[in-house]
């Protein structure tokens, strides 16, 4: 399985070692599940994880975040964005994830914001929650 992972899931994995987000990111780190990213997606992960209010909660230093993202980038599939699909979603900040999924032929976008990606199904992209992504990958 190849997934595009929304920032909300990455942040949840940083914030807690319990739950489906952490399990998903662990499976990605082990190579059991594939993750697809674009430069814009990686920059989004970095910007959000380094926000002071996020760092207070997850407790990671800037260097630790850089190391984690460098590790993620080392095994992620890098997607070139040939097709831009805008506007397609109700939240313009989610467009980069949809474009990564379409250009990378992802199996789904993993997110907590299913409602924001509802119209992606018309473009052939499913949005699923982390627990569903884990169960799909175990089939």
Phi and psi in radians as a Rosetta constraint file:
Dihedral C 1 N 2 CA 2 C 2 CIRCULARHARMONIC -2.124 0.35
Dihedral N 2 CA 2 C 2 N 3 CIRCULARHARMONIC 2.096 0.35
Dihedral C 2 N 3 CA 3 C 3 CIRCULARHARMONIC -2.101 0.35
Dihedral N 3 CA 3 C 3 N 4 CIRCULARHARMONIC 2.632 0.35
Dihedral C 3 N 4 CA 4 C 4 CIRCULARHARMONIC -1.767 0.35
Dihedral N 4 CA 4 C 4 N 5 CIRCULARHARMONIC 2.227 0.35
Dihedral C 4 N 5 CA 5 C 5 CIRCULARHARMONIC -1.890 0.35
Dihedral N 5 CA 5 C 5 N 6 CIRCULARHARMONIC 2.144 0.35
Dihedral C 5 N 6 CA 6 C 6 CIRCULARHARMONIC -1.172 0.35
Dihedral N 6 CA 6 C 6 N 7 CIRCULARHARMONIC 2.656 0.35
Dihedral C 6 N 7 CA 7 C 7 CIRCULARHARMONIC -1.003 0.35
Dihedral N 7 CA 7 C 7 N 8 CIRCULARHARMONIC -0.609 0.35
Dihedral C 7 N 8 CA 8 C 8 CIRCULARHARMONIC -1.023 0.35
Dihedral N 8 CA 8 C 8 N 9 CIRCULARHARMONIC -0.590 0.35
Dihedral C 8 N 9 CA 9 C 9 CIRCULARHARMONIC -1.302 0.35
Dihedral N 9 CA 9 C 9 N 10 CIRCULARHARMONIC -0.731 0.35
Dihedral C 9 N 10 CA 10 C 10 CIRCULARHARMONIC -1.091 0.35
Dihedral N 10 CA 10 C 10 N 11 CIRCULARHARMONIC -0.770 0.35
Dihedral C 10 N 11 CA 11 C 11 CIRCULARHARMONIC -1.083 0.35
Dihedral N 11 CA 11 C 11 N 12 CIRCULARHARMONIC -0.762 0.35
Dihedral C 11 N 12 CA 12 C 12 CIRCULARHARMONIC -1.061 0.35
Dihedral N 12 CA 12 C 12 N 13 CIRCULARHARMONIC -0.665 0.35
Dihedral C 12 N 13 CA 13 C 13 CIRCULARHARMONIC -1.150 0.35
Dihedral N 13 CA 13 C 13 N 14 CIRCULARHARMONIC -0.646 0.35
Dihedral C 13 N 14 CA 14 C 14 CIRCULARHARMONIC -1.200 0.35
Dihedral N 14 CA 14 C 14 N 15 CIRCULARHARMONIC -0.606 0.35
Dihedral C 14 N 15 CA 15 C 15 CIRCULARHARMONIC -1.375 0.35
Dihedral N 15 CA 15 C 15 N 16 CIRCULARHARMONIC -0.455 0.35
Dihedral C 15 N 16 CA 16 C 16 CIRCULARHARMONIC -2.628 0.35
Dihedral N 16 CA 16 C 16 N 17 CIRCULARHARMONIC 2.413 0.35
Dihedral C 16 N 17 CA 17 C 17 CIRCULARHARMONIC -1.546 0.35
Dihedral N 17 CA 17 C 17 N 18 CIRCULARHARMONIC 0.098 0.35
Dihedral C 17 N 18 CA 18 C 18 CIRCULARHARMONIC -1.813 0.35
Dihedral N 18 CA 18 C 18 N 19 CIRCULARHARMONIC 2.684 0.35
Dihedral C 18 N 19 CA 19 C 19 CIRCULARHARMONIC 1.711 0.35
Dihedral N 19 CA 19 C 19 N 20 CIRCULARHARMONIC 3.013 0.35
Dihedral C 19 N 20 CA 20 C 20 CIRCULARHARMONIC -1.204 0.35
Dihedral N 20 CA 20 C 20 N 21 CIRCULARHARMONIC -0.568 0.35
Dihedral C 20 N 21 CA 21 C 21 CIRCULARHARMONIC -1.107 0.35
Dihedral N 21 CA 21 C 21 N 22 CIRCULARHARMONIC -0.817 0.35
Dihedral C 21 N 22 CA 22 C 22 CIRCULARHARMONIC -1.137 0.35
Dihedral N 22 CA 22 C 22 N 23 CIRCULARHARMONIC -0.748 0.35
Dihedral C 22 N 23 CA 23 C 23 CIRCULARHARMONIC -1.068 0.35
Dihedral N 23 CA 23 C 23 N 24 CIRCULARHARMONIC -0.709 0.35
Dihedral C 23 N 24 CA 24 C 24 CIRCULARHARMONIC -1.117 0.35
Dihedral N 24 CA 24 C 24 N 25 CIRCULARHARMONIC -0.846 0.35
Dihedral C 24 N 25 CA 25 C 25 CIRCULARHARMONIC -1.137 0.35
Dihedral N 25 CA 25 C 25 N 26 CIRCULARHARMONIC -0.576 0.35
Dihedral C 25 N 26 CA 26 C 26 CIRCULARHARMONIC -1.144 0.35
Dihedral N 26 CA 26 C 26 N 27 CIRCULARHARMONIC -0.770 0.35
Dihedral C 26 N 27 CA 27 C 27 CIRCULARHARMONIC -1.110 0.35
Dihedral N 27 CA 27 C 27 N 28 CIRCULARHARMONIC -0.635 0.35
Dihedral C 27 N 28 CA 28 C 28 CIRCULARHARMONIC -1.124 0.35
Dihedral N 28 CA 28 C 28 N 29 CIRCULARHARMONIC -0.774 0.35
Dihedral C 28 N 29 CA 29 C 29 CIRCULARHARMONIC -1.087 0.35
Dihedral N 29 CA 29 C 29 N 30 CIRCULARHARMONIC -0.499 0.35
Dihedral C 29 N 30 CA 30 C 30 CIRCULARHARMONIC -1.484 0.35
Dihedral N 30 CA 30 C 30 N 31 CIRCULARHARMONIC -0.104 0.35
Dihedral C 30 N 31 CA 31 C 31 CIRCULARHARMONIC 1.434 0.35
Dihedral N 31 CA 31 C 31 N 32 CIRCULARHARMONIC 0.200 0.35
Dihedral C 31 N 32 CA 32 C 32 CIRCULARHARMONIC -1.381 0.35
Dihedral N 32 CA 32 C 32 N 33 CIRCULARHARMONIC -0.435 0.35
Dihedral C 32 N 33 CA 33 C 33 CIRCULARHARMONIC -2.353 0.35
Dihedral N 33 CA 33 C 33 N 34 CIRCULARHARMONIC 2.465 0.35
Dihedral C 33 N 34 CA 34 C 34 CIRCULARHARMONIC -1.607 0.35
Dihedral N 34 CA 34 C 34 N 35 CIRCULARHARMONIC 2.558 0.35
Dihedral C 34 N 35 CA 35 C 35 CIRCULARHARMONIC -2.143 0.35
Dihedral N 35 CA 35 C 35 N 36 CIRCULARHARMONIC 2.400 0.35
Dihedral C 35 N 36 CA 36 C 36 CIRCULARHARMONIC -1.959 0.35
Dihedral N 36 CA 36 C 36 N 37 CIRCULARHARMONIC 2.364 0.35
Dihedral C 36 N 37 CA 37 C 37 CIRCULARHARMONIC -2.397 0.35
Dihedral N 37 CA 37 C 37 N 38 CIRCULARHARMONIC 2.784 0.35
Dihedral C 37 N 38 CA 38 C 38 CIRCULARHARMONIC -2.045 0.35
Dihedral N 38 CA 38 C 38 N 39 CIRCULARHARMONIC 2.977 0.35
Dihedral C 38 N 39 CA 39 C 39 CIRCULARHARMONIC -1.014 0.35
Dihedral N 39 CA 39 C 39 N 40 CIRCULARHARMONIC -0.749 0.35
Dihedral C 39 N 40 CA 40 C 40 CIRCULARHARMONIC -1.069 0.35
Dihedral N 40 CA 40 C 40 N 41 CIRCULARHARMONIC -0.703 0.35
Dihedral C 40 N 41 CA 41 C 41 CIRCULARHARMONIC -1.139 0.35
Dihedral N 41 CA 41 C 41 N 42 CIRCULARHARMONIC -0.781 0.35
Dihedral C 41 N 42 CA 42 C 42 CIRCULARHARMONIC -1.093 0.35
Dihedral N 42 CA 42 C 42 N 43 CIRCULARHARMONIC -0.717 0.35
Dihedral C 42 N 43 CA 43 C 43 CIRCULARHARMONIC -1.133 0.35
Dihedral N 43 CA 43 C 43 N 44 CIRCULARHARMONIC -0.603 0.35
Dihedral C 43 N 44 CA 44 C 44 CIRCULARHARMONIC -1.146 0.35
Dihedral N 44 CA 44 C 44 N 45 CIRCULARHARMONIC -0.802 0.35
Dihedral C 44 N 45 CA 45 C 45 CIRCULARHARMONIC -0.961 0.35
Dihedral N 45 CA 45 C 45 N 46 CIRCULARHARMONIC -0.853 0.35
Dihedral C 45 N 46 CA 46 C 46 CIRCULARHARMONIC -1.072 0.35
Dihedral N 46 CA 46 C 46 N 47 CIRCULARHARMONIC -0.827 0.35
Dihedral C 46 N 47 CA 47 C 47 CIRCULARHARMONIC -1.072 0.35
Dihedral N 47 CA 47 C 47 N 48 CIRCULARHARMONIC -0.753 0.35
Dihedral C 47 N 48 CA 48 C 48 CIRCULARHARMONIC -1.268 0.35
Dihedral N 48 CA 48 C 48 N 49 CIRCULARHARMONIC -0.784 0.35
Dihedral C 48 N 49 CA 49 C 49 CIRCULARHARMONIC -1.114 0.35
Dihedral N 49 CA 49 C 49 N 50 CIRCULARHARMONIC -0.482 0.35
Dihedral C 49 N 50 CA 50 C 50 CIRCULARHARMONIC -1.578 0.35
Dihedral N 50 CA 50 C 50 N 51 CIRCULARHARMONIC -0.017 0.35
Dihedral C 50 N 51 CA 51 C 51 CIRCULARHARMONIC -1.072 0.35
Dihedral N 51 CA 51 C 51 N 52 CIRCULARHARMONIC 2.414 0.35
Dihedral C 51 N 52 CA 52 C 52 CIRCULARHARMONIC -0.942 0.35
Dihedral N 52 CA 52 C 52 N 53 CIRCULARHARMONIC -0.735 0.35
Dihedral C 52 N 53 CA 53 C 53 CIRCULARHARMONIC -1.162 0.35
Dihedral N 53 CA 53 C 53 N 54 CIRCULARHARMONIC -0.527 0.35
Dihedral C 53 N 54 CA 54 C 54 CIRCULARHARMONIC -1.289 0.35
Dihedral N 54 CA 54 C 54 N 55 CIRCULARHARMONIC -0.743 0.35
Dihedral C 54 N 55 CA 55 C 55 CIRCULARHARMONIC -1.102 0.35
Dihedral N 55 CA 55 C 55 N 56 CIRCULARHARMONIC -0.590 0.35
Dihedral C 55 N 56 CA 56 C 56 CIRCULARHARMONIC -1.071 0.35
Dihedral N 56 CA 56 C 56 N 57 CIRCULARHARMONIC -0.707 0.35
Dihedral C 56 N 57 CA 57 C 57 CIRCULARHARMONIC -1.354 0.35
Dihedral N 57 CA 57 C 57 N 58 CIRCULARHARMONIC -0.840 0.35
Dihedral C 57 N 58 CA 58 C 58 CIRCULARHARMONIC -1.494 0.35
Dihedral N 58 CA 58 C 58 N 59 CIRCULARHARMONIC -0.306 0.35
Dihedral C 58 N 59 CA 59 C 59 CIRCULARHARMONIC 1.308 0.35
Dihedral N 59 CA 59 C 59 N 60 CIRCULARHARMONIC 0.208 0.35
Dihedral C 59 N 60 CA 60 C 60 CIRCULARHARMONIC -1.603 0.35
Dihedral N 60 CA 60 C 60 N 61 CIRCULARHARMONIC 2.483 0.35
Dihedral C 60 N 61 CA 61 C 61 CIRCULARHARMONIC -1.368 0.35
Dihedral N 61 CA 61 C 61 N 62 CIRCULARHARMONIC 2.911 0.35
Dihedral C 61 N 62 CA 62 C 62 CIRCULARHARMONIC -1.039 0.35
Dihedral N 62 CA 62 C 62 N 63 CIRCULARHARMONIC -0.725 0.35
Dihedral C 62 N 63 CA 63 C 63 CIRCULARHARMONIC -1.114 0.35
Dihedral N 63 CA 63 C 63 N 64 CIRCULARHARMONIC -0.687 0.35
Dihedral C 63 N 64 CA 64 C 64 CIRCULARHARMONIC -1.164 0.35
Dihedral N 64 CA 64 C 64 N 65 CIRCULARHARMONIC -0.669 0.35
Dihedral C 64 N 65 CA 65 C 65 CIRCULARHARMONIC -1.131 0.35
Dihedral N 65 CA 65 C 65 N 66 CIRCULARHARMONIC -0.786 0.35
Dihedral C 65 N 66 CA 66 C 66 CIRCULARHARMONIC -1.023 0.35
Dihedral N 66 CA 66 C 66 N 67 CIRCULARHARMONIC -0.761 0.35
Dihedral C 66 N 67 CA 67 C 67 CIRCULARHARMONIC -1.086 0.35
Dihedral N 67 CA 67 C 67 N 68 CIRCULARHARMONIC -0.783 0.35
Dihedral C 67 N 68 CA 68 C 68 CIRCULARHARMONIC -1.105 0.35
Dihedral N 68 CA 68 C 68 N 69 CIRCULARHARMONIC -0.748 0.35
Dihedral C 68 N 69 CA 69 C 69 CIRCULARHARMONIC -1.223 0.35
Dihedral N 69 CA 69 C 69 N 70 CIRCULARHARMONIC -0.621 0.35
Dihedral C 69 N 70 CA 70 C 70 CIRCULARHARMONIC -1.113 0.35
Dihedral N 70 CA 70 C 70 N 71 CIRCULARHARMONIC -0.724 0.35
Dihedral C 70 N 71 CA 71 C 71 CIRCULARHARMONIC -1.105 0.35
Dihedral N 71 CA 71 C 71 N 72 CIRCULARHARMONIC -0.794 0.35
Dihedral C 71 N 72 CA 72 C 72 CIRCULARHARMONIC -1.039 0.35
Dihedral N 72 CA 72 C 72 N 73 CIRCULARHARMONIC -0.793 0.35
Dihedral C 72 N 73 CA 73 C 73 CIRCULARHARMONIC -1.098 0.35
Dihedral N 73 CA 73 C 73 N 74 CIRCULARHARMONIC -0.505 0.35
Dihedral C 73 N 74 CA 74 C 74 CIRCULARHARMONIC -1.179 0.35
Dihedral N 74 CA 74 C 74 N 75 CIRCULARHARMONIC -0.451 0.35
Dihedral C 74 N 75 CA 75 C 75 CIRCULARHARMONIC -2.090 0.35
Dihedral N 75 CA 75 C 75 N 76 CIRCULARHARMONIC 0.027 0.35
Dihedral C 75 N 76 CA 76 C 76 CIRCULARHARMONIC -1.343 0.35
Dihedral N 76 CA 76 C 76 N 77 CIRCULARHARMONIC 2.623 0.35
Dihedral C 76 N 77 CA 77 C 77 CIRCULARHARMONIC -1.435 0.35
Dihedral N 77 CA 77 C 77 N 78 CIRCULARHARMONIC 2.098 0.35
Dihedral C 77 N 78 CA 78 C 78 CIRCULARHARMONIC -1.489 0.35
Dihedral N 78 CA 78 C 78 N 79 CIRCULARHARMONIC 2.180 0.35
Dihedral C 78 N 79 CA 79 C 79 CIRCULARHARMONIC -1.824 0.35
Dihedral N 79 CA 79 C 79 N 80 CIRCULARHARMONIC 2.287 0.35
Dihedral C 79 N 80 CA 80 C 80 CIRCULARHARMONIC -1.505 0.35
Dihedral N 80 CA 80 C 80 N 81 CIRCULARHARMONIC 2.335 0.35
Dihedral C 80 N 81 CA 81 C 81 CIRCULARHARMONIC -1.604 0.35
Dihedral N 81 CA 81 C 81 N 82 CIRCULARHARMONIC 1.689 0.35
Dihedral C 81 N 82 CA 82 C 82 CIRCULARHARMONIC -1.580 0.35
Dihedral N 82 CA 82 C 82 N 83 CIRCULARHARMONIC -0.581 0.35
Dihedral C 82 N 83 CA 83 C 83 CIRCULARHARMONIC -2.000 0.35
Dihedral N 83 CA 83 C 83 N 84 CIRCULARHARMONIC 2.139 0.35
Dihedral C 83 N 84 CA 84 C 84 CIRCULARHARMONIC -1.761 0.35
Dihedral N 84 CA 84 C 84 N 85 CIRCULARHARMONIC 2.299 0.35
Dihedral C 84 N 85 CA 85 C 85 CIRCULARHARMONIC -2.087 0.35
Dihedral N 85 CA 85 C 85 N 86 CIRCULARHARMONIC 1.607 0.35
Dihedral C 85 N 86 CA 86 C 86 CIRCULARHARMONIC -2.527 0.35
Dihedral N 86 CA 86 C 86 N 87 CIRCULARHARMONIC 2.461 0.35
Dihedral C 86 N 87 CA 87 C 87 CIRCULARHARMONIC -1.451 0.35
Dihedral N 87 CA 87 C 87 N 88 CIRCULARHARMONIC 2.418 0.35
Dihedral C 87 N 88 CA 88 C 88 CIRCULARHARMONIC -2.273 0.35
Dihedral N 88 CA 88 C 88 N 89 CIRCULARHARMONIC -0.387 0.35
Dihedral C 88 N 89 CA 89 C 89 CIRCULARHARMONIC -2.072 0.35
Dihedral N 89 CA 89 C 89 N 90 CIRCULARHARMONIC 2.781 0.35
Dihedral C 89 N 90 CA 90 C 90 CIRCULARHARMONIC -1.254 0.35
Dihedral N 90 CA 90 C 90 N 91 CIRCULARHARMONIC -0.433 0.35
Dihedral C 90 N 91 CA 91 C 91 CIRCULARHARMONIC -1.923 0.35
Dihedral N 91 CA 91 C 91 N 92 CIRCULARHARMONIC 1.912 0.35
Dihedral C 91 N 92 CA 92 C 92 CIRCULARHARMONIC -1.040 0.35
Dihedral N 92 CA 92 C 92 N 93 CIRCULARHARMONIC -0.415 0.35
Dihedral C 92 N 93 CA 93 C 93 CIRCULARHARMONIC -1.259 0.35
Dihedral N 93 CA 93 C 93 N 94 CIRCULARHARMONIC -0.229 0.35
Dihedral C 93 N 94 CA 94 C 94 CIRCULARHARMONIC -1.562 0.35
Dihedral N 94 CA 94 C 94 N 95 CIRCULARHARMONIC -0.167 0.35
Dihedral C 94 N 95 CA 95 C 95 CIRCULARHARMONIC -0.992 0.35
Dihedral N 95 CA 95 C 95 N 96 CIRCULARHARMONIC -0.654 0.35
Dihedral C 95 N 96 CA 96 C 96 CIRCULARHARMONIC -1.076 0.35
Dihedral N 96 CA 96 C 96 N 97 CIRCULARHARMONIC -0.567 0.35
Dihedral C 96 N 97 CA 97 C 97 CIRCULARHARMONIC -1.288 0.35
Dihedral N 97 CA 97 C 97 N 98 CIRCULARHARMONIC -0.689 0.35
Dihedral C 97 N 98 CA 98 C 98 CIRCULARHARMONIC -1.116 0.35
Dihedral N 98 CA 98 C 98 N 99 CIRCULARHARMONIC -0.768 0.35
Dihedral C 98 N 99 CA 99 C 99 CIRCULARHARMONIC -1.109 0.35
Dihedral N 99 CA 99 C 99 N 100 CIRCULARHARMONIC -0.689 0.35
Dihedral C 99 N 100 CA 100 C 100 CIRCULARHARMONIC -1.104 0.35
Dihedral N 100 CA 100 C 100 N 101 CIRCULARHARMONIC -0.727 0.35
Dihedral C 100 N 101 CA 101 C 101 CIRCULARHARMONIC -1.142 0.35
Dihedral N 101 CA 101 C 101 N 102 CIRCULARHARMONIC -0.777 0.35
Dihedral C 101 N 102 CA 102 C 102 CIRCULARHARMONIC -1.190 0.35
Dihedral N 102 CA 102 C 102 N 103 CIRCULARHARMONIC -0.853 0.35
Dihedral C 102 N 103 CA 103 C 103 CIRCULARHARMONIC -1.189 0.35
Dihedral N 103 CA 103 C 103 N 104 CIRCULARHARMONIC -0.527 0.35
Dihedral C 103 N 104 CA 104 C 104 CIRCULARHARMONIC -1.641 0.35
Dihedral N 104 CA 104 C 104 N 105 CIRCULARHARMONIC -0.006 0.35
Dihedral C 104 N 105 CA 105 C 105 CIRCULARHARMONIC 0.978 0.35
Dihedral N 105 CA 105 C 105 N 106 CIRCULARHARMONIC 0.801 0.35
Dihedral C 105 N 106 CA 106 C 106 CIRCULARHARMONIC -1.185 0.35
Dihedral N 106 CA 106 C 106 N 107 CIRCULARHARMONIC 2.667 0.35
Dihedral C 106 N 107 CA 107 C 107 CIRCULARHARMONIC -1.266 0.35
Dihedral N 107 CA 107 C 107 N 108 CIRCULARHARMONIC -0.538 0.35
Dihedral C 107 N 108 CA 108 C 108 CIRCULARHARMONIC -2.997 0.35
Dihedral N 108 CA 108 C 108 N 109 CIRCULARHARMONIC 2.897 0.35
Dihedral C 108 N 109 CA 109 C 109 CIRCULARHARMONIC -1.751 0.35
Dihedral N 109 CA 109 C 109 N 110 CIRCULARHARMONIC 2.252 0.35
Dihedral C 109 N 110 CA 110 C 110 CIRCULARHARMONIC -1.707 0.35
Dihedral N 110 CA 110 C 110 N 111 CIRCULARHARMONIC 2.133 0.35
Dihedral C 110 N 111 CA 111 C 111 CIRCULARHARMONIC -2.748 0.35
Dihedral N 111 CA 111 C 111 N 112 CIRCULARHARMONIC 2.787 0.35
Dihedral C 111 N 112 CA 112 C 112 CIRCULARHARMONIC -1.578 0.35
Dihedral N 112 CA 112 C 112 N 113 CIRCULARHARMONIC -0.251 0.35
Dihedral C 112 N 113 CA 113 C 113 CIRCULARHARMONIC -1.700 0.35
Dihedral N 113 CA 113 C 113 N 114 CIRCULARHARMONIC 0.997 0.35
Dihedral C 113 N 114 CA 114 C 114 CIRCULARHARMONIC -0.947 0.35
Dihedral N 114 CA 114 C 114 N 115 CIRCULARHARMONIC -0.746 0.35
Dihedral C 114 N 115 CA 115 C 115 CIRCULARHARMONIC -1.033 0.35
Dihedral N 115 CA 115 C 115 N 116 CIRCULARHARMONIC -0.663 0.35
Dihedral C 115 N 116 CA 116 C 116 CIRCULARHARMONIC -1.180 0.35
Dihedral N 116 CA 116 C 116 N 117 CIRCULARHARMONIC -0.370 0.35
Dihedral C 116 N 117 CA 117 C 117 CIRCULARHARMONIC -1.849 0.35
Dihedral N 117 CA 117 C 117 N 118 CIRCULARHARMONIC 0.223 0.35
Dihedral C 117 N 118 CA 118 C 118 CIRCULARHARMONIC -0.940 0.35
Dihedral N 118 CA 118 C 118 N 119 CIRCULARHARMONIC -0.745 0.35
Dihedral C 118 N 119 CA 119 C 119 CIRCULARHARMONIC -1.302 0.35
Dihedral N 119 CA 119 C 119 N 120 CIRCULARHARMONIC -0.174 0.35
Dihedral C 119 N 120 CA 120 C 120 CIRCULARHARMONIC -1.139 0.35
Dihedral N 120 CA 120 C 120 N 121 CIRCULARHARMONIC -0.471 0.35
Dihedral C 120 N 121 CA 121 C 121 CIRCULARHARMONIC -1.064 0.35
Dihedral N 121 CA 121 C 121 N 122 CIRCULARHARMONIC -0.547 0.35
Dihedral C 121 N 122 CA 122 C 122 CIRCULARHARMONIC -1.133 0.35
Dihedral N 122 CA 122 C 122 N 123 CIRCULARHARMONIC -0.393 0.35
Dihedral C 122 N 123 CA 123 C 123 CIRCULARHARMONIC -1.730 0.35
Dihedral N 123 CA 123 C 123 N 124 CIRCULARHARMONIC 0.148 0.35
Dihedral C 123 N 124 CA 124 C 124 CIRCULARHARMONIC 1.503 0.35
Dihedral N 124 CA 124 C 124 N 125 CIRCULARHARMONIC 0.330 0.35
Dihedral C 124 N 125 CA 125 C 125 CIRCULARHARMONIC -2.085 0.35
Dihedral N 125 CA 125 C 125 N 126 CIRCULARHARMONIC 2.210 0.35
Dihedral C 125 N 126 CA 126 C 126 CIRCULARHARMONIC -1.600 0.35
Dihedral N 126 CA 126 C 126 N 127 CIRCULARHARMONIC 2.593 0.35
Dihedral C 126 N 127 CA 127 C 127 CIRCULARHARMONIC -1.998 0.35
Dihedral N 127 CA 127 C 127 N 128 CIRCULARHARMONIC 2.236 0.35
Dihedral C 127 N 128 CA 128 C 128 CIRCULARHARMONIC -2.339 0.35
Dihedral N 128 CA 128 C 128 N 129 CIRCULARHARMONIC 2.777 0.35
Dihedral C 128 N 129 CA 129 C 129 CIRCULARHARMONIC -1.479 0.35
Dihedral N 129 CA 129 C 129 N 130 CIRCULARHARMONIC 2.820 0.35
Dihedral C 129 N 130 CA 130 C 130 CIRCULARHARMONIC -0.949 0.35
Dihedral N 130 CA 130 C 130 N 131 CIRCULARHARMONIC -0.736 0.35
Dihedral C 130 N 131 CA 131 C 131 CIRCULARHARMONIC -1.084 0.35
Dihedral N 131 CA 131 C 131 N 132 CIRCULARHARMONIC -0.677 0.35
Dihedral C 131 N 132 CA 132 C 132 CIRCULARHARMONIC -1.175 0.35
Dihedral N 132 CA 132 C 132 N 133 CIRCULARHARMONIC -0.674 0.35
Dihedral C 132 N 133 CA 133 C 133 CIRCULARHARMONIC -1.067 0.35
Dihedral N 133 CA 133 C 133 N 134 CIRCULARHARMONIC -0.719 0.35
Dihedral C 133 N 134 CA 134 C 134 CIRCULARHARMONIC -1.117 0.35
Dihedral N 134 CA 134 C 134 N 135 CIRCULARHARMONIC -0.755 0.35
Dihedral C 134 N 135 CA 135 C 135 CIRCULARHARMONIC -1.201 0.35
Dihedral N 135 CA 135 C 135 N 136 CIRCULARHARMONIC -0.646 0.35
Dihedral C 135 N 136 CA 136 C 136 CIRCULARHARMONIC -1.054 0.35
Dihedral N 136 CA 136 C 136 N 137 CIRCULARHARMONIC -0.728 0.35
Dihedral C 136 N 137 CA 137 C 137 CIRCULARHARMONIC -1.241 0.35
Dihedral N 137 CA 137 C 137 N 138 CIRCULARHARMONIC -0.357 0.35
Dihedral C 137 N 138 CA 138 C 138 CIRCULARHARMONIC -1.573 0.35
Dihedral N 138 CA 138 C 138 N 139 CIRCULARHARMONIC -0.041 0.35
